[in-house]
Amino acid sequence: MLRRIKHEGWRVAGIRDPESVAEHSLTAAQIAFILAKMEKHPEPHKIVTMVIFHDIAECRVGDVHKIADRYIQKDELRAVSDQTKDLNKIGKEIKELWEEVENGNEIAGIIAKDADLLEQAFLAKQYMEQGYKDCQNWIDNIAKFIITDSAKNLLKTLQKTDSNEWWQHLKKVKKA
């Protein structure tokens, strides 16, 4: 289902075909691993797993952008509880990981949430470079909510980097 559900917030900025929640989750999980290593967390795989399962409620409640979220009450805890209840011990573990991110009072959950936010900042930067200037708002807001020093440093680097820079010198030109 997460492949079918689009990140709706990007539509507010004019993005016609935004990324799916599954695409977001994959990139956020990759960022989570790097961020956990930068923060010297002893369990980077746990943090990656948290991020992979962080958005599973959206399979049932959909993705609601922040404007609509002001008016719609959704019960993500109930959705996750329903999704995991028949999975016994595994389901209990998934739900606990999800709750740790939601509660944000343990360092692993904080790193996971920072990775989730950074993925959105990275995508906002790419959209800005494609001409969607309103996406700067995402980066500005994310800067207010990230907590770890590593995430703050990555965000600073992001803001002064062209997202296409990494590949521009890799192309080989064959001589005639």
C-alpha positions as CSV (number, residue, x, y, z in Angstrom):
1,M,0.0,0.0,0.0
2,L,2.8,2.5,0.8
3,R,3.8,2.3,-2.9
4,R,0.3,3.7,-3.8
5,I,0.1,6.4,-1.2
6,K,1.7,9.7,-2.1
7,H,3.2,12.2,0.2
8,E,0.4,14.7,0.0
9,G,2.2,17.7,1.5
10,W,4.2,18.2,-1.7
11,R,1.0,18.9,-3.6
12,V,0.6,22.1,-1.6
13,A,3.8,23.3,-3.2
14,G,2.5,22.4,-6.7
15,I,4.2,19.0,-7.1
16,R,1.9,17.0,-9.4
17,D,3.4,13.5,-8.8
18,P,5.0,13.5,-5.4
19,E,7.0,10.6,-4.1
20,S,5.2,7.6,-2.6
21,V,5.5,6.9,1.1
22,A,7.4,3.8,0.3
23,E,10.0,5.9,-1.7
24,H,10.2,8.2,1.3
25,S,10.7,5.3,3.7
26,L,13.5,3.8,1.7
27,T,15.5,7.0,1.5
28,A,14.8,7.9,5.1
29,A,16.0,4.5,6.2
30,Q,19.3,5.0,4.4
31,I,19.7,8.4,6.0
32,A,18.9,6.8,9.4
33,F,21.8,4.4,9.1
34,I,24.2,7.2,8.2
35,L,22.9,9.5,10.9
36,A,23.0,6.7,13.6
37,K,26.7,6.1,12.7
38,M,27.4,9.8,12.8
39,E,25.8,10.0,16.2
40,K,27.8,6.8,17.3
41,H,24.6,5.0,18.3
42,P,25.4,1.4,19.2
43,E,22.3,0.1,17.3
44,P,22.1,1.7,13.8
45,H,20.1,-1.3,12.5
46,K,17.4,-0.7,15.2
47,I,17.1,2.9,14.0
48,V,16.8,1.8,10.4
49,T,14.1,-0.7,11.3
50,M,12.2,2.1,13.2
51,V,12.2,4.3,10.1
52,I,11.1,1.4,7.8
53,F,8.0,0.9,10.0
54,H,7.5,4.5,11.0
55,D,4.9,5.2,8.3
56,I,3.0,1.9,8.4
57,A,-0.2,3.6,9.8
58,E,-0.5,5.4,6.5
59,C,-1.5,2.2,4.9
60,R,-4.8,2.6,6.7
61,V,-5.1,6.3,7.4
62,G,-3.4,7.7,4.3
63,D,-0.9,10.6,4.2
64,V,-2.4,13.9,5.4
65,H,-0.5,17.1,4.8
66,K,0.0,19.5,7.7
67,I,-2.8,21.9,6.6
68,A,-5.4,19.2,6.5
69,D,-4.0,17.7,9.7
70,R,-5.2,20.8,11.6
71,Y,-8.8,19.7,10.8
72,I,-8.7,15.9,10.6
73,Q,-8.3,13.6,13.6
74,K,-6.6,10.3,12.7
75,D,-5.8,7.5,15.0
76,E,-2.4,6.2,13.9
77,L,-1.9,4.3,17.1
78,R,-5.1,2.3,16.5
79,A,-4.1,1.7,12.9
80,V,-0.6,0.3,13.9
81,S,-2.2,-1.7,16.7
82,D,-4.7,-3.3,14.3
83,Q,-1.9,-4.0,11.8
84,T,0.4,-5.7,14.3
85,K,-2.0,-7.5,16.6
86,D,-2.0,-10.8,14.8
87,L,1.8,-10.9,14.4
88,N,2.3,-11.9,18.0
89,K,5.8,-11.2,19.3
90,I,7.0,-9.7,16.0
91,G,4.0,-7.4,15.9
92,K,4.6,-6.3,19.5
93,E,8.2,-5.4,18.6
94,I,7.1,-3.4,15.5
95,K,4.6,-1.5,17.5
96,E,7.2,-0.7,20.2
97,L,9.6,0.6,17.6
98,W,6.9,2.7,16.1
99,E,6.0,4.1,19.5
100,E,9.6,4.9,20.3
101,V,9.8,7.2,17.2
102,E,6.4,8.7,18.0
103,N,7.2,9.4,21.7
104,G,10.6,10.9,20.9
105,N,12.0,10.4,24.4
106,E,14.8,7.9,23.6
107,I,17.8,8.8,21.5
108,A,17.1,6.0,18.9
109,G,13.6,7.5,18.3
110,I,15.1,11.0,18.0
111,I,17.6,9.9,15.5
112,A,14.9,8.0,13.5
113,K,12.7,11.1,13.5
114,D,15.6,13.3,12.4
115,A,16.3,10.9,9.5
116,D,12.6,11.1,8.5
117,L,12.7,14.9,8.5
118,L,16.1,15.1,6.7
119,E,14.7,13.0,3.9
120,Q,12.0,15.6,3.4
121,A,14.5,18.4,3.4
122,F,16.7,16.6,0.8
123,L,13.7,16.1,-1.4
124,A,12.6,19.8,-0.8
125,K,16.0,20.9,-2.0
126,Q,15.7,18.8,-5.2
127,Y,12.2,20.2,-5.9
128,M,13.5,23.8,-5.3
129,E,16.2,23.1,-7.9
130,Q,13.5,22.1,-10.3
131,G,11.7,25.4,-9.8
132,Y,9.4,24.8,-6.9
133,K,10.6,27.7,-4.8
134,D,7.9,27.2,-2.1
135,C,9.7,24.1,-1.0
136,Q,12.1,26.2,1.0
137,N,9.4,26.4,3.6
138,W,9.9,22.6,4.3
139,I,13.6,23.2,4.9
140,D,13.0,26.2,7.1
141,N,10.4,24.2,9.2
142,I,12.5,21.1,9.4
143,A,15.4,23.2,10.8
144,K,13.2,24.0,13.7
145,F,12.5,20.4,14.6
146,I,15.6,18.3,14.1
147,I,17.5,17.6,17.3
148,T,20.8,15.8,16.8
149,D,23.9,17.7,16.0
150,S,24.6,15.4,13.0
151,A,21.2,16.2,11.5
152,K,21.7,19.9,12.0
153,N,25.2,19.7,10.3
154,L,23.7,17.7,7.4
155,L,21.0,20.2,6.9
156,K,23.5,23.1,6.8
157,T,25.5,21.2,4.2
158,L,22.4,20.5,2.2
159,Q,21.5,24.2,2.0
160,K,24.9,25.1,0.4
161,T,25.1,22.1,-1.9
162,D,23.7,21.5,-5.4
163,S,22.0,18.1,-5.4
164,N,23.3,17.4,-8.9
165,E,26.9,18.2,-8.0
166,W,27.8,14.6,-7.1
167,W,27.5,13.2,-10.6
168,Q,28.6,16.1,-12.8
169,H,32.3,15.2,-12.9
170,L,31.7,11.4,-13.3
171,K,30.7,11.5,-16.9
172,K,33.4,10.4,-19.3
173,V,33.6,12.1,-22.6
174,K,35.1,9.9,-25.3
175,K,37.5,11.5,-27.7
176,A,36.6,11.3,-31.4
